[in-house]
C-alpha cells in the first residue's frame, strides 16, 4: 500500500502540472510555442491515464486459484491443521516437563511472626519473682531448600521416555491431518471443476433445446409439424433450464466447500483455473501396499502407542518401588539462638521412601497397562487391513476410470457428429422429434459420463497418494 500511495502521489503531481499548462494555454502565455505545448500536453495526459490504469488494475487484479495455490492456502489457513500444530507445541511442553524431573529442585520460603508479647520466663528466688525475656516479639525466618532425586527405580526415566514417544506420536498425528487435508483439497478442487463442467454442459443443452424449440415453431408455422411437437420442444427446454439451475447451485456449493477447507472466502471474481488431467498410471500392488504400511502416519502412530503401552507397564510396576532423595536446607532467622540478631544454619538429609502397601492400586495400574497394550496390537492389525483395502480400492477405481475415459472420449465425438446430422435432418423435415431428442440426450449423457470418468480417475489417483502417505 505504501508503493501504491507513492505512485498515486506521483500521478497527482503529473496531473497538477498538466492542469497548470492548460491554464497557461487558456491565458495565452505560450506565444509562438502553443502548438508544441499542446502536443506535449496531450502526451502527458495519455501517460497519466495509462499509469492510473496500470496502478488501479494492479490493485484490483483478479486472484487466480490453481490446485497448487489452493493446497498452499489450506496448509497456511486451515483450522484443523492449526490445531494439530498447537498440539505439537503442547506435547513439546510435556516433554520438557518430564525431563525437568531429572533436575534438582530449588525453593525458597520466608515467614514473619508477630507475637502478642515476647516470650518470658518467671523465676522465684529468695521470695521474689524475676522475669526473663526469652526473645523478641518479632520473628523472622527464611529458608532455602535444595532437593535432588538420586534413585527413583526408573519412574523418572520411564516418564521422560513416555513424553518423548508422545511427542513423536503427536507429530505423526499432524502428518495424518496434513495428508488428509491435501486429499480433501484436491477432491474439493476436482468437485469444483466437475460442477463447472456440468454447468457448461447444461448451458449447451439449454442452447441446443432453445434452438430446437425455435426451429420447431418455425416448422409449425409452415404446417410441417403439429402443436404437440412444439409442446414437447418447450417441455424439453424447460427441463434443461431446470438442470442448469441445479448445476449452478452445485457450483456454488462446490466453491463453498473449497472455501471452507482453505479457510478463506472465495470472491466472485476469483478464477479457479485448472482442468482434469489424464495420464495412465501404472502401479504395482505389492509395492504400493508395502509403502503404505511403512509410510502411513496411522501405522507409525500405532507403533509409538504400542511402545508407550510397554513403557506404561514398566512405569506402573515402578510405582511401588523405593525412592532415594537428597535434600539440603539452609535457614536464616532472627532471633538466632534467642538472641535478637540474624544467623544461619544448614542441614543435609538423605531420604529413603519405601511404599509397603498401596491397597492393590499398583496391581490395578499394571493390569490396565497390559490391557491397553493388547488393544493397541489389535487396533494395529485392524488399521493395516483397512489401509490395504484403501490401496486396493484406489487402484481398482483408477483402472475402472481409465477404461471409461478411453471408451467415452471417442463416444463424445460420435455423439456430437450424430447431433449435427440429426439437427440438419430435422430442419429438413426428414427426422422426427423423438429421434432428435434422443440425439440430444445421447450427447449430454456422453459428455456427462466422460467428465465423470475424468473426475473419478483424478480423485482415485489422489486417494491412492493419500493411501500410501504421500502428502506428509
Beta strands, then each sheet from edge to edge (+ up, - down):
strand 1: 64-65
strand 2: 105-114
strand 3: 120-125
strand 4: 128-133
strand 5: 138-151
strand 6: 271-272
strand 7: 323-334
strand 8: 343-353
sheet 1: 1+ 6+
sheet 2: 2+ 5- 7+ 8-
sheet 3: 3+ 4-
end
